[in-house]
Structure formats: structure tokens, C-alpha cells
Amino acid sequence: MGTVPAVVLAVVLGAGSAGTLAGVGVRALLARVRRGALVPVLPCAGTLAALWAAPAGGVAAGLVPTTWLPAWLVLGVLVVAGSATDLVARRLPDAVTLPGAAAALAALVPLGTGHLVAGLLGAVVLGGAFAAVHLAAPGALGAGDVKLAPALGAPLAAASWGGLVAAPVLAAVGVLVLVLAGGARRVPYGPPLLGATWFTLAATVIAR
């Protein structure tokens, strides 16, 4: 094994271990916050380990600029925390969505002023679009999804304005597939939206 692959492997293992510990912490925090939920620890730890190891490995391999890593790591935490509570308790608590928006914007600071401004505008645009849909059809989009939108719009817009459209559409397709395949009348939109945002950001940043 060459030096570079060994370094990448070491970074991946280190980030995965850190993600595991962070996942355990997220699970503990969700159990204590207002309107949180008691969620399984293994899925939280395992998922966040993967969501931290992948971008860290991309940075170590030179596929992704280091300045994007904070945004990706914050998004990973949001994916785990938001998906866990939405799947278990069918809600996205303010304790996840509101600090998540602030953290998502703060994570864009290493990228520079241009990306930070784009992220701020993206947070407003996606949040406003979701709020409009919620007001027009409350049954189609919950209040928690609206509050989550700014945290997702920030990194998406910082990477590419097209992501603001691609991620929600991809999530909607995922919900439709789950409904048709499982016969469920309602599938929470949060987990597909969070997952679609993570993959959209990954594809956009790697392609830059």
C-alpha cells in the first residue's frame, strides 16, 4: 500500500471513529432536548460514522477542498438527528432545526464571503419556498420541514443554486417511490430531504 492510500485510509478510519462517538452524542442529546425522542443508538452512530468518513476521505484523496469539510460534517449531523426524530417521533424539533441553520451558515465561513452570502440567500430562498408550500397546503409539508429548510438551503446554494431545486425534487421522488412500494399513506419528508441534500451536495462539490 502506497503512502497516499495509507493516509486516506487513516483519515477515513479516524473520521469514522469520530463520527461514531458523535452519533452516540447526538442520540443522547435527542433524548434530553425539548420535544426530542429516544432513538436507537446503533443507527445513529453507524450512519454518522459513514457520513463523516466519506467526506473526510474525499478531502484526504484530493477530491474535495478542505474548506468544504465543515459544511459536510454539519450536514451529516443534521441528517442523523433530523431523520432519527422524524422517523421515530414524526416531528422535527426546534432544538434540531433552529441551531442547525446557524451551524450550517457558520460552517460556510471557511469558504469565504461569496459562499457565505450565497448560503444566506439560499437559506432564505428555500425557507421561503417551503413556507409558501406549507401555507398553501399544510398537509403536504409540515412546519418542521419549513424550519429545517434554511439549514439545507445554505450549503446547497453555496455549492450550486441548482441544488435548491434538485434536492427537494429528488426527495419528493423518493417519497413517492416509498409510498408506491410500501403502500403507506404518508411518509415523512424529512429523511428523504436530508438524504437528498447530502448526496446533492456531495455530487456538486466533487464535480466542481
Protein Blocks (a to p, Z undefined) as FASTA:
>chain_A
ZZklmmmmmmmmmmmmmmmmmmmmmmmmmmmmghiacddfklmmmmmmmmmmmmmmmmmn
opacfklmmmmmmmmmmmmmmmmmmmmnopacfklmmmmmmmmmmmmmmnojklmmmmmm
mmmmmmmmmmmmmmmmmmlpcfklmmmmmmmmmmmmmmomklmmmmmmmmmmmmmmmmmm
nopabdcfklmmmmmmmmmmmmmmmmZZ
